[in-house]
Amino acid sequence: MLTIKNLHASVDGKEILKGIDLQVNAGEVHAIMGPNGSGKSSLASVLAGRDNYEVTEGEVWFQGKNLLELSPEDRAREGVFLAFQYPVEIPGVSNINFLKTALGEIRAYHNLPPLSSKEFLKLAKEKQQLVSFNAKLANRSLNEGFSGGEKKRNEIFQLAMLEPKLSILDETDSGLDIDALRIVSNGVNKLRTKENAFVLITHYQRLLDYIVPDIVHVLYDGRIVRSGDKDLALKLEEKGYDWLKEELSVQESPIQ
Amino acid sequence: MATNVATPLYQQLTAEFEAARNSGSEAISALRNNAFSFFREKGFPSIREEDWRFTNLVPFLDVPLEFTPAPVSEEELKKAVETNLIPELDGYRLVLVNGSINKNLSVLPEGDNLTVQPLKNISDSESFRELTRYKDGVGGNSLVALNTALFSDGYYIEVKKNAEIDKPVLLLHIYTCGQNTFVQPRHMLVANPSSKIELVERSVVLKQDSVFVANSVCEIVVKENARVSQYLIQYNQKNERWLNYTHVNQARSSRYDNYTVTLPGSDLVRNNLDVSLNGTTTESHLYGLYLVAGNQVTDNHTAVHHIHPNCQSNELYKGVIKDSGKAVFNGKVYVEKEAQQTNAYQQNNNLLLSDKAQVYAKPQLEIFADDVKCSHGCTIGQFNPESLFYLRSRGIGEEASRKLLIEAFAFDIIDKFGNEAVKNYVRELLYANL
């Protein structure tokens, strides 16, 4: 589904991603872990098309399309979804109108007619139940006045509504208490199918107790330095990233 | 003559004034003479004056101007009315053609709750002097002076004491312009004690490529306990230049609401809205929304005068400026020494959409009372790129995302509109012009 080859990207001339290779297939859940500043969120941003990132080298293919050539909206329409680490509050844009517009544009891209108001509201209600998101959305502005947890749950609700093929969750677990974490994780688990894929970006192993990944990657200094099964996350939790940093410096020193 | 405006225009104005001099009653003649000598001495406002620092009138007046409207057929007028109605607005309608009331095209309530007559019926009488705020015809303002000297007609609307006009009144001003034209409309509304009226006002100029300049003065008298709501929808065309003065006098316990919406089109719109709260427990709400595009200039000068205790004023103006547009906001709030327990709020927010867009914002509070709640705030900003990216990352196209964000910015003004039909209409106009 997603193939990343030797991806390099920089912000303001500073190289952040230094050659990422990653293959994500349909039905898989990948976790990307790594210490602060390793480039995890940058990778998410580059995939979603945030424009302050400049891709200097490499390729990203999504379902046979060159993702890097697409605008952020077309990436979303093709089926890429980024759950934001910090969802934006937009006063004056209603939650419902926003979602209806988004869904309408995605459907139009696939030559589908827009849903009627009735169909839309029915769908929204179903999906709200599915992800246990019971915040009142009618007559409220997008994320405005939402708590941190509500904002994150709204991201998962949007994900449920837009039904993307590839969902990238950028530290969705940060700032969540244990109950909210469970609710968000249950939502994601219910949305998993054989046809879609998830990339979870996280600092902590605890999210992976709830959403069990197929593959865990460790990102360090702009590169994926280790990949493994879910036990890798446990090992990281136990030993910390320093363990990995030390191992890496040992490996690299003969080359220097 | 202290001016930079082309001398021929002054000569023309003088000739025009001399020709009409002494044509009215003695009372109005004295007023007009006084006003014209003031104008003759002061000339048009220049950028050397504080209130005109950011809006230079010279380029807008630097064309030969005539004072006679072009002839127009009844058919054309009918069409103009039809195309300028507000859909969904269920109300009465007063149509003025070149400042004169056109009874055939108007639809007014039966009975005597609402009196509508040509202003000239009043202006020739002694009562005009009593009603007008400008006892000398000038009020220290050369454009008001020019209007007093030269106006020929306009509307005079009076709402009977205790009468509530059951439906809004659409005031449709139609001007016809063949050659470049300069007009001086003059209007007056008197809401008698405990009466209530809602006005929705818009203007249309029937013209080709010629230049149209209006120097309009409207006086509104809101008596005890009366309530007046006024919507001004300014949606005009290229080569139109509007100088509008709206002066509101409020008596005790009255309420006045003003909603001014300026959409792209006119070369220049300068609105002067001046509200005097001349009694206790008086309330005023001023809302403004301006969308400026092209090389247009939209300039809103407002002044609120708190003179008595226990009054409340609330002002919110928001603007979106794109292309090489220029906006000016100046909001004066005076709280005099006697005006204790005043609540006065003012807020002005601007969104700049291009590198060449300009805004000059100047909140100006002068407070002499010591037991008041007053606040003001002013912001000038650009799109939050993070908001834009958020919307786009959900599949909403860039254009549509921008529109959503501008709509969101304007939302809290439009949301204040009590009239649903006007609310929907303005929302659509806004959307069509983003």
Interface residues (C-beta under 8 A of the other chain):
Chain A: A48 G49 R50 D51 S71 P72 E73 R75 A76 R77 F81 L82 F84 P87 V88 I90 P91 G92 V93 N97 F98 L99 T101 A102 L103 E105 I106 Y109 S141 Q158 L162
Chain B: N384 P385 E386 S387 F389 Y390 L391 R392 S393 R394 G395 I396 G397 E398 A400 S401 L404 L405 E407 A408 F409 A410 F411 D412
